Amino acid sequence: MAVPEIVFHVGLGKVASTYLQHRFFPKLQKIHYIPTNRYRQVPDIIKKGKYGRYFVSREFDQQLEREVSWFASYYPEVKPIIIFRRHDGWAASQYRRYVKNGGHLPFTGFLDVEGDTGLWKVSDFIFYNHIEQLEKHFTHKPLVLFYEELRSDPWAFFDKIAAYADAAYDPKDVSLAKVHTSYKEKELKVMRKMGKYIFGEELTPTNSRSLSGWLHRRGQMLASYAVLYPSKLLPKRFVDPAPLIPPEELEKVRDFFAEDWAKVKAYAEKSATV
């Protein structure tokens, strides 16, 4: 049996992975897209040999290295795609998701670039390490793209993916509408204040692959929504006016990872000319 061609989108959270999985990847032509909820069944699906070319997408963050190693143990010949977002914007978006899910720590408790005592570690934000992992495990060099490109020129962004995957798409089939709406800062401030009382000092990690983990995660989500939705009606005067994330902390993040960002941008530019 011929080795199938596989394109693997190694997605990071908060860089439009969900949007792409719903709005764009399924619209690609000349390649079979395997939905993200069937990721664990990918080896079995491909083994059946129904199609000659496959496009796989899954969202990872701190699990990226482990999952890339797992996937490469089956298919080292894949063509990987990874999308980055400038560190300060990515950190801010990841923190907002953490708060939305019930986290109560201040931003520096989530990411501390000075002492590295945060919930997320500095190493989680070294993007070039991800590129090295992809080069280590896969035979093809990754296509490196940027969230900012998608925001500024989505069609050029889509064209790059289609060309790399040797696929095509009809622009009429692709919606630019968001998949999820974001919560405003006011609701997130209320959620952060209440999170400690609802979920305790620390959020309990869940294994969503098991039934008990899935049920626990759904319970957490319902508890969060029970705070987030009513908080929309709360007048602003009852909410702390201080920003959810101090701007000076984001400036620190941007400065701290400036070298890493430059390396990633240079890699993408060099790869585009090859």
C-alpha positions as CSV (number, residue, x, y, z in Angstrom):
1,M,0.0,0.0,0.0
2,A,1.3,3.4,-1.0
3,V,2.2,5.8,1.9
4,P,-0.6,8.4,2.1
5,E,0.1,12.1,1.9
6,I,-0.8,13.8,5.2
7,V,-0.9,17.4,6.2
8,F,-0.9,18.0,9.9
9,H,-2.0,21.3,11.4
10,V,-0.4,21.3,14.8
11,G,-2.7,23.9,16.3
12,L,-2.0,26.2,19.3
13,G,-4.9,27.5,21.4
14,K,-6.1,31.1,20.8
15,V,-4.6,31.4,17.2
16,A,-7.9,30.8,15.4
17,S,-7.5,27.0,15.4
18,T,-11.2,26.5,16.1
19,Y,-12.2,28.9,13.3
20,L,-10.0,27.1,10.8
21,Q,-11.3,23.7,11.9
22,H,-14.9,24.8,11.3
23,R,-14.7,27.3,8.5
24,F,-11.7,26.5,6.3
25,F,-10.1,23.1,6.6
26,P,-13.4,21.2,5.8
27,K,-13.7,23.3,2.6
28,L,-10.4,22.2,1.1
29,Q,-10.6,20.2,-2.1
30,K,-8.4,17.3,-3.3
31,I,-7.6,16.3,0.3
32,H,-9.8,14.5,2.9
33,Y,-10.2,16.4,6.1
34,I,-10.5,14.4,9.3
35,P,-12.5,16.3,12.0
36,T,-10.6,17.2,15.1
37,N,-13.0,15.1,17.3
38,R,-11.7,12.0,15.5
39,Y,-8.0,12.8,16.0
40,R,-7.4,9.7,18.2
41,Q,-8.9,7.5,15.4
42,V,-6.6,9.0,12.7
43,P,-4.3,5.9,12.5
44,D,-7.4,3.6,12.1
45,I,-9.0,5.9,9.6
46,I,-5.9,6.2,7.4
47,K,-5.2,2.5,7.7
48,K,-8.4,1.8,5.8
49,G,-6.9,3.5,2.8
50,K,-10.1,5.0,1.6
51,Y,-8.3,8.2,0.5
52,G,-4.8,8.9,-0.7
53,R,-4.4,12.3,0.9
54,Y,-5.5,13.5,4.4
55,F,-5.6,16.8,6.3
56,V,-5.5,16.4,10.1
57,S,-5.9,19.2,12.7
58,R,-5.7,19.3,16.4
59,E,-5.2,22.0,19.0
60,F,-2.4,21.7,21.5
61,D,-0.6,24.0,24.0
62,Q,1.6,22.5,26.7
63,Q,0.9,19.0,25.3
64,L,2.4,19.8,21.9
65,E,5.7,17.9,22.2
66,R,4.1,14.8,23.5
67,E,1.4,14.8,20.8
68,V,3.8,15.5,18.0
69,S,5.9,12.5,19.1
70,W,2.8,10.3,19.2
71,F,1.7,11.3,15.7
72,A,5.2,11.0,14.3
73,S,5.4,7.4,15.6
74,Y,2.7,6.6,13.0
75,Y,3.4,9.1,10.3
76,P,6.9,10.8,10.3
77,E,6.4,11.8,6.6
78,V,3.7,14.4,7.3
79,K,3.8,18.0,6.2
80,P,3.2,20.0,9.4
81,I,1.6,23.5,9.7
82,I,1.9,25.7,12.8
83,I,0.5,29.1,13.5
84,F,1.9,31.6,16.0
85,R,0.7,34.8,17.5
86,R,2.9,37.5,18.9
87,H,3.7,36.6,22.5
88,D,2.0,39.5,24.3
89,G,-1.2,39.0,22.3
90,W,-1.1,35.2,22.8
91,A,-0.4,35.5,26.5
92,A,-3.3,37.9,26.9
93,S,-5.7,35.7,25.1
94,Q,-4.6,32.5,26.9
95,Y,-5.1,34.4,30.2
96,R,-8.6,35.5,29.3
97,R,-9.5,31.9,28.5
98,Y,-8.0,30.8,31.9
99,V,-10.2,33.4,33.7
100,K,-13.2,32.5,31.6
101,N,-12.8,28.9,32.8
102,G,-12.7,29.9,36.4
103,G,-9.1,30.9,37.1
104,H,-8.6,33.6,39.7
105,L,-4.9,34.3,39.7
106,P,-3.7,37.8,38.5
107,F,-1.9,37.9,35.2
108,T,1.5,37.6,36.8
109,G,0.3,34.4,38.6
110,F,-0.5,33.0,35.2
111,L,2.7,34.1,33.4
112,D,5.7,35.5,35.3
113,V,8.5,36.4,32.9
114,E,10.8,37.7,35.7
115,G,10.7,34.9,38.2
116,D,9.0,32.1,36.2
117,T,6.7,31.2,39.1
118,G,3.5,31.4,37.0
119,L,1.0,28.7,36.2
120,W,2.4,28.7,32.6
121,K,6.2,28.6,32.4
122,V,8.4,30.7,30.2
123,S,9.4,27.6,28.3
124,D,5.7,27.3,27.2
125,F,6.2,30.5,25.3
126,I,9.4,29.7,23.4
127,F,7.9,29.3,20.0
128,Y,11.1,28.3,18.3
129,N,11.2,25.2,20.4
130,H,8.0,24.1,18.7
131,I,9.6,24.5,15.3
132,E,12.5,22.4,16.4
133,Q,10.2,19.7,17.6
134,L,8.4,19.6,14.3
135,E,11.8,19.4,12.4
136,K,13.0,16.7,14.8
137,H,9.9,14.4,14.4
138,F,8.8,15.0,10.8
139,T,10.7,14.7,7.5
140,H,9.1,17.9,6.0
141,K,9.9,21.4,7.2
142,P,6.8,23.0,8.7
143,L,4.8,25.8,7.1
144,V,5.0,28.6,9.7
145,L,2.1,31.1,9.6
146,F,1.0,33.9,11.8
147,Y,-2.4,34.8,13.4
148,E,-1.8,38.4,12.4
149,E,-1.6,37.4,8.8
150,L,-5.0,35.8,9.1
151,R,-6.5,38.9,10.6
152,S,-5.0,41.3,8.0
153,D,-5.4,39.3,4.8
154,P,-7.3,36.0,5.3
155,W,-7.4,35.1,1.6
156,A,-3.7,35.2,1.2
157,F,-3.4,33.2,4.4
158,F,-5.8,30.5,3.0
159,D,-3.8,30.5,-0.2
160,K,-0.6,29.6,1.6
161,I,-2.2,26.7,3.3
162,A,-3.9,25.4,0.1
163,A,-0.6,25.6,-1.8
164,Y,1.4,23.8,0.9
165,A,-1.3,21.1,1.0
166,D,-1.5,20.9,-2.8
167,A,-5.2,21.5,-2.3
168,A,-7.8,24.0,-3.6
169,Y,-10.8,25.8,-2.2
170,D,-13.7,28.0,-3.4
171,P,-13.8,31.3,-1.6
172,K,-17.6,31.3,-1.8
173,D,-17.6,28.3,0.5
174,V,-15.5,30.0,3.2
175,S,-17.2,32.2,5.8
176,L,-15.1,34.8,7.7
177,A,-17.6,34.9,10.6
178,K,-16.3,34.0,14.0
179,V,-17.1,30.7,15.5
180,H,-17.2,31.9,19.1
181,T,-17.8,35.4,20.5
182,S,-15.5,36.8,23.2
183,Y,-16.5,37.9,26.6
184,K,-15.9,41.5,27.5
185,E,-13.5,42.6,30.2
186,K,-16.2,43.4,32.7
187,E,-17.5,39.8,32.7
188,L,-14.1,38.4,33.0
189,K,-13.3,40.6,36.0
190,V,-16.4,39.3,37.7
191,M,-15.5,35.7,36.8
192,R,-11.9,36.2,38.2
193,K,-13.3,37.5,41.5
194,M,-15.7,34.6,41.8
195,G,-13.5,31.8,40.5
196,K,-11.7,31.2,43.8
197,Y,-15.1,30.7,45.6
198,I,-16.5,28.4,43.0
199,F,-13.5,26.3,42.0
200,G,-11.2,26.6,45.0
201,E,-7.6,27.8,45.0
202,E,-6.7,25.8,42.0
203,L,-8.6,24.7,38.9
204,T,-8.7,20.9,38.8
205,P,-7.3,19.6,35.5
206,T,-9.6,17.2,33.7
207,N,-9.1,14.3,31.3
208,S,-11.8,15.0,28.7
209,R,-11.1,11.6,27.1
210,S,-12.8,9.8,29.9
211,L,-16.5,10.0,30.7
212,S,-15.9,11.2,34.2
213,G,-13.5,13.8,32.9
214,W,-15.9,15.0,30.3
215,L,-18.7,15.3,32.8
216,H,-16.5,17.2,35.2
217,R,-15.4,19.6,32.5
218,R,-19.0,20.2,31.5
219,G,-19.8,20.9,35.2
220,Q,-17.0,23.5,35.3
221,M,-18.3,25.1,32.1
222,L,-21.9,25.4,33.4
223,A,-20.6,26.9,36.6
224,S,-18.6,29.5,34.7
225,Y,-21.5,30.4,32.4
226,A,-23.7,30.8,35.5
227,V,-21.4,33.7,36.4
228,L,-20.5,35.1,33.0
229,Y,-23.9,35.5,31.6
230,P,-25.5,37.4,34.5
231,S,-22.5,39.6,34.8
232,K,-23.4,41.1,31.5
233,L,-26.2,42.9,33.3
234,L,-24.0,44.2,36.1
235,P,-23.4,47.9,35.9
236,K,-19.8,48.9,35.3
237,R,-19.7,50.9,38.5
238,F,-19.8,47.7,40.6
239,V,-16.6,46.3,38.8
240,D,-13.0,47.3,39.6
241,P,-12.0,49.8,36.9
242,A,-8.4,48.5,36.9
243,P,-7.6,46.6,33.6
244,L,-7.9,42.8,33.7
245,I,-4.3,42.7,32.4
246,P,-1.9,45.6,33.3
247,P,-0.6,47.0,30.0
248,E,2.9,47.2,31.5
249,E,2.9,43.4,32.1
250,L,2.1,42.8,28.4
251,E,4.9,45.1,27.5
252,K,7.3,43.0,29.6
253,V,6.1,39.9,27.8
254,R,6.6,41.4,24.4
255,D,10.1,42.6,25.3
256,F,11.1,39.4,27.0
257,F,10.2,37.2,24.0
258,A,11.3,39.7,21.3
259,E,14.3,37.5,20.3
260,D,12.2,34.4,20.0
261,W,9.6,36.2,17.9
262,A,12.4,37.5,15.6
263,K,13.7,34.0,15.1
264,V,10.3,32.6,14.3
265,K,9.6,35.4,11.8
266,A,13.0,34.9,10.2
267,Y,12.4,31.1,9.9
268,A,9.0,31.7,8.2
269,E,10.5,34.2,5.7
270,K,13.4,31.9,4.9
271,S,11.1,28.9,4.4
272,A,8.8,30.9,2.1
273,T,11.7,31.5,-0.3
274,V,12.7,27.8,-0.5
